[in-house]
Amino acid sequence: MRSRYSAYVLRLGDYLMATWYPGTAPGELELAPLKWLGLEVRHSEQSGDAGVVEFVARCREHGRAQRMHEISRFVREGGRWYYIDGQLPE
């Protein structure tokens, strides 16, 4: 999760696509021009080759502060973790 956040900060679209599970990855990725301000990992858990991470990422877009709160699912294949998808917490 932290490496993907860093990739968003550095606008490394190739890394983001390489760490996205092929079955759920978008065809292409357009990165919005955001100023990322920080990441808080609120919870993470792993069960075998499946993982879940709840996080809040803060950013600024057009001078306005925003936050992205998500519960992300990951899967490990061949020793590498891949982002599957995320949902908003209830």
Secondary structure, 3 states (H helix, E strand, C coil): CHHHHHHHHHCCHHHHHHCECCCCCCCCCCCCCCEEEEEEEEEEEEECCEEEEEEEEEEEECCEEEEEEEEEEEEEECCEEEEEEEECCC
